[in-house]
Amino acid sequence: MKNFYSIIRKYNLNIKFLTSSLLIFILLGITSCSVPKFAKPKKATGDVQLSAKEQAKRNVAEGRGVSIMGAFNKSKSTNYEFSTSNPLWRASLELIDFMPLTTVDYSGGIIITDWFSDSSSAKDSIKITIRFLSNEVQSNSIKIIVHKKNCKVSDNCSIQEIDSKIKTELAQSIISRAAKLELAFKNSKKK
């Protein structure tokens, strides 16, 4: 600040003159800007107002919209795979439904549980992460990571990844349940 005042004294500039000049430039800048004129919507010239479904059909026909599962064009067949049709996904959710979940992202292929502990050991809790590597029902289609948290005091916790039998048993259970779900789906499709 001292440098600023010394420059002003050096060149014999008046602070009031500088501030008023700055205000004039700002006001000129603001007032010289024109307010944009917004285009008024065109009035319909003989067009009949269409219902939402008719408008959607028209947009799809003109190439300005998307039809999901051929809603407006019955000749096209579209097949989308959602989480309910993926046996690995369904089996995983069924087997860990007793645990609170923090992240469930089907498009990212991951399920992460919250910290869970049974009532017998309140100091120890586990967190399970299930990654889906493919949609095929195979043992290498999922990757399971189990973390264990051990707290001596509420603020003093250690967290580490463990390689326990929970990991292998859960993987086997998910694959087994997914195989049963896939078989049931194929049998229902045949009928």
N, C-alpha and C positions, 0 to 999 in steps of 0.2 A: 504494500500500500504506500510505503514511503517513496518507493521508486516512481509510482504513478504521479504523486504530488510534486515530486522534484522535476519530472518531465513537464508538467503543466507550468510550474514556475519558470523553468528554463525558457520556454517558448512564450511566456506571458499569456497563457490561455486562461480564460475565465471558465470556471466549473459550471456556472449557471448557463453560460452560452453553449457549452458542450452538451449539457443535458437537454436544453431546449432544442438544439439542433437535432439531437438523436430522436427526441419525441416527434419532431416534425417529419423526419424521414420515416419513422414507423407509421405515423398516421397516413402519410402519402402512400406508403406501401399497402396499407390495409384498404384505403379507399379506392385505390386504382384497380384493385381486383374486382372483376365483375362477377356477379352472382350467376351461376349457370342456370340456364332455362331448361327445365325438365320437359321432356316431350310428353304431351298429353296422350293418353291411350286413344287409339283409333276406335271410332265407333263402328259397330258391326253394320255392314251394308248388306242387309238381307240374309245374313247368316242366322240360322236358328241355334239357340243355345243347346249344346249337347250335354248329356248326362256324363258323369265321371267315367263310366265304363265305355261309353261311346267315344269320348275324347281320347281315352287310353288306346282303344282299338285303332282310332284314326292316326294317333301318333306312331304306333307300331307299324302300321301300313305305310306311313310316309318315311319311316326310318328314323324317327326322332325319339324312340322309346325302346324299351326292352320287355320282352314277354318272358315271364318265368314259368317254366314247365309247360310251355305252349298253351297258356291260358286263353289266348285269342286265336291261335292257329292250331287246330286239332291235328293237322297232318304231320306236324313236326313232333319228334319225341326227344325230350330233354331229360337227362338223368343226373340228379345232383346227389352227392353223398353227404349226409348230415351225420351228426354224432350218434343219433339213435340207430343208424344202420351199420355202424362200425362195431363189430363184436368185441374187439379189444377194449375199446373205449367204454362200452356198456359194462363189460365184466369188471374193469378196474373200478368204475364208480360204484358198482354193486358191492364189491368186496371192501371198500374203504368208506362206505356210507356212514359208519359210526363215528368217523373222525371229522372234525371241522376242516373245511377247505379254504385256502387263501387264494389260490389261483387255479382256474379251470379254463384253459384256452385250447379249444379244439383246433383252430386254424394253426396255432403254434405247436400243437401236439404235446401239451404238458399239463400235468395235474400236480399241484403242490398242496400238501395238507398243512394245517397249522400245527403248532406244538401240541402234542397229545401225551397225557400221562394217565395211567390208571390210578385208582384211589389208593393202592397199596404203596406206591412210591411217588410221592409228590415232588421230590427233589429231582427225579430223573424224568425226562420226557423225550419223545422222538418226533421227527418230522420226516415225511416220506415224499420223495419226488419221483414221479413216473413220467418218463419221456417215451413218446411213441416214435419209433424210427421207421416203421412202415405199417401198412394196414393189413398185412398178411398175418394170419394166426400162426406164428412161429416163435420159438424161444428167443431168437435174436431180434424180434420186432419191438421189444420194449427194453428200456434201461431203467433200473430202479436204484435210487440212491437213498440211503437211510442216514439221517443225522441224529446224534444223541446229544442232549443238553443235560449237563450235570451241574446243579446249583448247590453250593454249600451254604451260601447266604443269598438273599434275594438279588443282590447286585453282583455277586461273584459267581459267574457261570462260565463253564467251559463247553464249547461246542466242537464236535468232531464227527467226521464221516466214519461210520462203522460198517464192517462187513460181517453181518450177523446172519443167523438162520432166518430171520424175518424177511430179509431180502430175497433169499432163494425160495422160501415157502410162498411168499406173496407172488413172485414171478410164476411159479408153477400153478398156483391157484388161478391167477389171471388167465394163463394160457389154457388151462383145463376148462374154465368157465366159458371163455371165448369160443373154444371149439364146440362146446355144447350149444351155445347160442347160434353159432354159424350153422351147425347141423339142423337145428330146429327151424331156422330161417329157410334153408334149402328144402327141407321137407314140406314146409307150409307153401312154398312156391310151386312145388310139384303138384299139389292138390288143386 
